[in-house]
């Protein structure tokens, strides 16, 4: 397809609107794996990527793209969520490490100021 040839231009249609650029990029990656031409519009890039992001696909791929999104949604419904206890343990580890680092900095700071 040549960008300057209107006869060969691909008509893009909106597939979905999501709230974050990250979510839009995940969807775009999934569509790309399936060979679907996609385009992101809205708050996805730039110095302040804020606001909704619209995912567009080639008009001829719209029904297939909807099917791909539905399959992804169904697959994610069957994935086991990460247990809350694992998240808590990970957070507790980071708090412990940060606390030890602060205590070491205070101790070394006092040692060097006493001289």
N, C-alpha and C positions, 0 to 999 in steps of 0.2 A: 504494500500500500504506500502510495506516495502522498505526503502530507498536503501538497499543493493541488492535488487532483480531486476536485469536489465529487466527481463521478465515483471515485473509489473510497470516499470518506466513510468511516464507520460511524453509525448513529449510536450514541451512548445514551442509556436510560438508567434512571436511579433504581438501584436494587434495594438499598437499605440505608438508613441514617442511624449512626451510633454517636454516643456522647464523647468518646475519646479517640485521639489519634492512634493510640496503641491498639485499641479494639479494631479500628478500621484496618490497620496494617496486618493484624492477624487474619482478618477476613480476606484481605487482598492476597496474602500468602497462600491461603487455602484455595482461593480461586485460581491463582497462578499455577499451582500444582496440577490443577485439572485442565490447564490450557485455556482458561477463560481470560479474555482481554478485559482489564479493569482500569478504573481511574478514580482517584480520591479527590474530593473537592471540599473546601471548607477549612476548618481550623486544624489542619493536619501538620503543616510545616510552617516555617518562618520563625521570627524571633519570639512571637507570642502565640503559640498554637492553642487557641482557646475556642471553645464552642463546638457545636456538632460537626461531624464529618459525614459527608455523603459518599457512598460507594456506588459508582456507576459501572455498568458492564455493557458490552456490545449488545445491541437490541436482539440479534439472533441468538445470543447465549442466555437471555434472561430466564427462561424456564429451567434450563440446566443449572444456572447459578442458584436459583431458588432451591432446587433439589439438593445441591451441594451444601447450602446453608442448613437445610432441614436435617440432612444426614449428620452434619457436624453437631447440631444441637442434640440429636438423639444419642450420638456417641458420648457426648459429654454428660448426659443424664445418667449413664451407666458407670461412669468413672467414680471410684471411691474418693471421697473428700479426704484431705489430710487431717488426721485426728487433732483435736484441740490440744491434747496433752503434748504432742510433738511440737506444736507451735509454741506452747508455753515453755517447754524445756529449752528450745532454741533462744527464746527471748531471755530466759533466766540466765543462760550462759553469757549472752552479750552484756547483760547488766553486771554480772560478776566480773567479767573481763574489764569493763569500763571502770568499775569501782576500784579494782586492783590497780589499774593504770593511774587513776587519780591519786590513790593513796601513795603510790611510788613517787609520783611527781611532787607531792607535798613533802614527803620524807626527804627526798634529794634536795628539794628547794631549801628546806631547813638546814640540812647539812652544809650546803654551800654558803648560806647567809651567816652561819655561826662563826665562820673563819675570819 
